[in-house]
Amino acid sequence: ILIIVGFLIGSWMIGGTIPMMVYYGLKIISPRYIAVTSFLVTAVVSLCTGTSWGSAGTIGVALMGVAAGMGAPLPLVAGAVVSGAYFGDKMSPLSDTTNLAPIAAGSKLYDHIGHMFYTTIPGCIICLIVYTIAGFSLAGGGAVATPEKVDTILTTLEGMFRFNPLVILPPIIVLYGSIRKKPTIPVMLISSVVAFFNATVFQGFSLQQCFTAAISGFSLDMVTKAGFDAAALIPDIPRLLERGGMLSMLNTVLIAFCAYGFAGTLAVTGSLDIVLNKLMKSVKSTGGLIVSTIVSCITAVFVTSNGQLSILIPGEMFSKTYIKKGLQPKNLSRTLEDSATVVEPIVPWTAAGVYMATTLGVPTLSYLPWAILCYTGVIFAIIWGFTGFGIAKIKPGDDYYEEYLALQKEDKAA
């Protein structure tokens, strides 16, 4: 999927899809609302597709282009894109981590999604407030000072590409396929084929250039229109358009392979289990149990650099502990997502952190303060754990009540 995302970005670029999004984004989106718009648009796309990486690599790239053209602070917009991408990744039933967390914890998918509203919606509200305020205080001044640059970008894009409704068809195909739960890779490839059609029919590129863009990335040297001079363009244009391609994803793939290899070594030796088992000895209350789960997940993220393993290992370790204390498993599955799924992209050496930094063009530590949704989940999980708000208890007649009684008997016998 990683490699296909690179293929998709390259095809969308040469087909005019991302340039068209940037073009109309510059025309429509107010500089003062670029951050909050980036959060909302990316959240919707990620919710529909179930992939934070795919939404950040497509619509996120386009929004970063709009922000660059406006002169808006890129770390702010990148943080908003990451927050939106992981909001959808957490809440979408199509997401791998959203399905993995209830499996690891022993809860049910839609119970898990509904329970995440307690920690995710407050974080979402904070994001909307902060991004709106930051947009007014930071983005407005830069945009007012650089109207000539925006006009130059619009004129250049208009001269390079021909925009029409069919150019926007590739992302619609991805959204439709995701909503209909079609296989991810075939849908992305079909979207790329349509983008190739747009590139050859409307943009005047050859099929060979299409495959070159999809494999190596789009280059301005491919444009041969009369009067076009790539050397005379302002630096923002190449930075905006020269991206994508399968080769651009190889560094991320290599890091992912290394992360899996390291995680496999830890699993075989049992090193991580020893650390996590120590944490369980300090559990004395619901709040303490949730804090221990969070520390375990974040420790796993830091050590394994892998979000999936950081859900599975603590999930399996804590699943019976939650039931033994009379807590429904959906409390555990929610905490796993609040502390593993969304923390991964703000850790620089994880595959997600490297991917987001590479794709959006902003270092992980630069967008970290603005990726608000990636740490508000942890904050609210701890608050609700100690106050009892939003904590689901096992009651007589619940699916887990018999298991709760059995574990209580075992505990007394021991």
Secondary structure, DSSP 8 states (H G I E B T S, - for coil): -HHHHHHHHHHHHHTTHHHHHHHHHHHHS-GGGHHHHHHHHHHHHHHHHS-HHHHIIIIIHHHHHHHHHHT--HHHHHHHHHHHHHHHHHH-TT-HHHHHHHHHHT--HHHHHHHTHHHHHHHHHHHHHHHHHHIIIIIHHHHHH-HHHHHHHHHHHHHH----GGGGHHHHHHHHHHHTT--HHHHHHHHHHHHHHHHHHTS---HHHHHHHHHH---GGG---TT--GGGS-THHHHHHS---GGGGHHHHHHHHHHHHHHHHHHHHTHHHHHHHHHHTT--SHHHHHHHHHHHHHHHHHHH--HHHHHHHHHHHHHHHHHHTTB-HHHHHHHHIIIIITTGGGSTTSHHHHHHHHHHTS-HHHHGGG-THHHHHHHHHHHHHHH-TT--B--TTSTTHHHHHHHHHHHHH-
